[in-house]
Amino acid sequence: MRDTHYNVPDSKFKRRVVVRGSNMDNFRKDTEYFSASYGLVSTARDSLRFEQMLVNGGTLMGTQLLGPRTVKMMSSNKAGSLFGGGKGANSEGPVKSGFGYTVSVLLDPIAADSRRSTGAFGWGGAFGTVPWSDPTEELTAVLMLQQPHRQTQVYFENAIRQAIID
């Protein structure tokens, strides 16, 4: 992953997509706080390779980067019914999603109105980036937008689902 950074080098900064309504100078600030949920910048290629490694049980192009048990652990629901806009302590209805280690895990595709399979996992970025892995279908997907747009995400999932031949 040569194009994934918290602090984007000056030599790569011009390649960044301009986020609508944002002052890109705000993104030039280097950080010493490396969060699992904020600030990571990547390309579609790097994101896809990472997701492919996850769907392959930790292996990418013949190199074992993570153990299969590690990937299974990180992509399994650890939050019970506490996450994911569904059944929880104060709500009714099915549990749609769970939460693994830094990923959302799809538990009920029908209730979540998702075209992904049960057990698909991933996490969206602040500006509309949506990478995910679907172990059941042995596929990965990466959608990069300049702003969050749920309908485009639905169209993207539909196109992938329709392309799958059982």
C-alpha positions in Angstrom: 0.0 0.0 0.0 2.3 2.7 -1.3 -0.4 5.4 -1.6 -2.0 5.2 1.9 -1.0 7.8 4.4 -2.0 9.7 7.5 0.4 12.5 6.5 0.3 12.8 2.7 3.7 13.6 1.3 4.0 16.8 -0.7 4.9 14.9 -3.8 1.5 13.1 -3.7 -0.7 16.0 -2.4 -1.7 17.2 -5.9 -3.2 13.8 -6.7 -5.9 14.3 -4.0 -9.4 14.7 -5.1 -10.9 18.1 -4.0 -13.7 17.5 -1.6 -16.6 19.8 -2.4 -17.0 22.6 0.0 -13.6 22.0 1.7 -10.5 24.0 1.9 -7.8 21.5 0.9 -5.2 23.5 2.8 -6.9 22.2 6.0 -5.8 18.7 4.9 -2.1 19.6 4.7 -1.6 19.5 8.5 0.5 16.6 9.6 -0.7 14.6 12.6 1.0 12.6 15.3 -2.4 11.1 16.3 -3.0 8.0 14.1 -6.6 7.0 14.7 -8.2 3.9 13.4 -11.3 5.9 12.6 -10.0 9.2 11.2 -7.5 10.8 8.8 -6.3 7.9 6.7 -6.0 8.8 3.0 -5.8 6.2 0.3 -6.3 5.4 -3.3 -8.9 3.0 -4.8 -6.1 0.6 -5.8 -4.7 0.4 -2.2 -8.1 0.1 -0.7 -9.1 -2.7 -3.0 -5.8 -4.6 -2.3 -6.5 -4.3 1.4 -10.0 -5.5 1.1 -8.8 -8.4 -1.2 -6.3 -9.4 1.5 -9.2 -9.5 4.0 -11.5 -11.5 1.9 -8.7 -13.9 1.2 -8.3 -14.6 4.9 -5.2 -12.4 5.3 -3.4 -13.4 2.1 -2.6 -11.1 -0.8 -0.8 -12.4 -3.9 0.6 -15.4 -2.1 1.9 -13.5 1.0 0.2 -14.1 4.3 -0.1 -10.7 6.0 -2.7 -11.5 8.7 -3.7 -14.8 10.1 -7.1 -16.2 9.0 -8.2 -16.3 12.7 -7.3 -12.6 13.0 -9.4 -11.7 10.0 -12.3 -13.8 11.2 -12.1 -12.2 14.7 -11.9 -8.6 13.4 -14.9 -9.2 11.0 -17.2 -10.9 13.5 -19.8 -9.0 15.5 -18.5 -8.1 18.9 -21.2 -5.6 19.9 -24.3 -7.8 20.1 -27.3 -5.6 19.3 -25.7 -2.3 20.4 -24.7 -1.1 16.9 -26.3 -0.6 13.6 -29.7 1.1 13.7 -31.8 -1.8 14.8 -32.7 -3.8 17.8 -31.1 -2.5 20.9 -32.0 -1.7 24.5 -34.5 1.0 23.5 -35.6 0.1 20.0 -37.6 -2.6 18.3 -36.9 -4.6 15.1 -34.2 -6.8 13.8 -30.5 -6.3 14.4 -29.3 -5.1 11.0 -25.6 -4.7 11.6 -22.9 -5.5 14.2 -19.5 -4.2 14.9 -16.2 -6.1 14.7 -12.8 -4.6 15.2 -13.0 -1.3 13.1 -15.6 -2.7 10.7 -19.4 -2.8 10.4 -20.6 -6.4 9.9 -23.9 -7.0 8.1 -26.1 -9.3 10.1 -29.5 -9.0 8.3 -29.3 -7.9 4.6 -33.1 -7.7 4.2 -33.7 -5.6 7.3 -30.7 -3.4 6.4 -31.9 -3.0 2.8 -28.5 -4.1 1.6 -27.4 -6.1 -1.5 -24.4 -7.5 0.3 -24.4 -11.0 1.9 -24.7 -11.8 5.6 -21.3 -11.4 7.1 -20.1 -8.8 4.6 -18.0 -6.2 6.4 -16.3 -2.8 5.8 -16.4 0.8 6.9 -17.2 4.0 5.1 -15.1 7.1 5.0 -16.2 10.7 5.9 -16.4 11.8 2.3 -18.3 9.0 0.7 -15.6 6.3 0.4 -17.1 2.8 0.9 -14.8 -0.2 0.8 -16.2 -3.6 1.8 -15.5 -7.3 1.7 -18.1 -10.1 1.1 -16.6 -13.5 2.1 -19.7 -15.4 1.0 -19.4 -14.2 -2.6 -15.5 -14.0 -2.4 -15.5 -10.4 -3.6 -14.4 -7.0 -2.6 -15.7 -3.6 -3.6 -14.4 0.0 -3.3 -16.5 3.0 -4.1 -14.9 6.5 -3.8 -17.1 9.6 -4.0 -16.4 13.2 -3.3 -19.3 13.4 -0.9 -21.6 10.9 0.9 -24.5 9.9 -1.4 -26.5 6.9 -0.2 -28.4 6.4 -3.4 -25.2 6.0 -5.4 -24.0 3.5 -2.9 -27.3 1.5 -3.4 -26.8 1.6 -7.2 -23.3 0.4 -6.8 -24.3 -2.5 -4.6 -27.2 -3.4 -7.0 -24.7 -3.4 -10.0 -22.4 -5.8 -8.1 -25.2 -8.1 -7.0 -26.7 -8.2 -10.5 -23.3 -9.2 -11.9 -23.0 -12.3 -9.7 -23.9 -15.5 -11.4 -24.8 -18.3 -9.1 
